[in-house]
Amino acid sequence: MDPISCVLIDDEPFARKGLQGYVEKIDFLALKGVCENALELNSLLKEGPVDLLFLDIEMPYISGIEFLRSAAPSCRVIFTTAYEKYALEGFELEVLDYLMKPVSFDRFVRAVNKAYDYFRLLRATDGGAHGPGVSGSGIADAGDYIFVKAEHKLEKISFADILFIEALENYVAIRTKEKRIMSHLTLKMVQERLPAGSFIQTHKSWLAAVDKIDSIEGNILHIGAFRVPVSKNLREEVMERLVNSKLLKR
């Protein structure tokens, strides 16, 4: 796959330097620019398309969130910020990931691997015959597992292994204990195949396995090292479900 072109945007010189050092260590990333604010970014994007933005939120003139809402760039975004209070807004804007400063290298690698999976699937040719037992939708279920079409092969996924599922435009990312599987499906298509009662919708773009939830803090669910957003309009339903579940009765 061709490198993922990216731009760093941060008003703090130390943060820019740190992220630039991280980018230079990743062979599938190609740094196309470094900006101090959203105004510089706006000018840079007029020069040509970019795949990925590492976008700070609190910046002078225009915040990262304001820029994303108003400019609606075609590139994907990973937010970087020192403030966790913006996490839900980031998820609602469907950014690829949300990095808290100071950003550790291992957390950065997890975020860019997520971006790599997304762009690899996006750029792949969607061809080939469907496997046995799989409909044109690219998904089939059988008992306690499903098969999904991912990268021209059928991937078997046990329901018990799924931590959460995230919708990304025309794809879903299914996170299991071991890996992240991306498939050209909608969240609704996957939800219809899941066992009733085992998963809960926490956000228009997220489903979580109820028995994998460790805790809830504000509008964020904690599942191991991962965080899943809870939208305001679904929070009451989610809280009621968790309170009534065996998970919180122990």
Secondary structure as UniProt FT lines:
FT   STRAND          4..9
FT   HELIX           13..25
FT   TURN            27..28
FT   STRAND          29..35
FT   HELIX           38..45
FT   TURN            46..47
FT   STRAND          52..56
FT   HELIX           64..71
FT   STRAND          76..81
FT   HELIX           84..86
FT   HELIX           87..92
FT   TURN            93..94
FT   STRAND          97..100
FT   HELIX           105..123
FT   TURN            132..133
FT   TURN            136..137
FT   STRAND          139..142
FT   TURN            143..144
FT   STRAND          145..150
FT   TURN            151..152
FT   STRAND          153..158
FT   HELIX           159..161
FT   STRAND          162..168
FT   TURN            169..170
FT   STRAND          171..176
FT   STRAND          180..183
FT   HELIX           187..191
FT   TURN            192..193
FT   TURN            196..198
FT   STRAND          199..203
FT   TURN            204..205
FT   STRAND          206..209
FT   HELIX           210..212
FT   STRAND          215..217
FT   TURN            218..219
FT   STRAND          220..223
FT   TURN            224..225
FT   STRAND          226..229
FT   HELIX           232..244
FT   HELIX           246..248
//
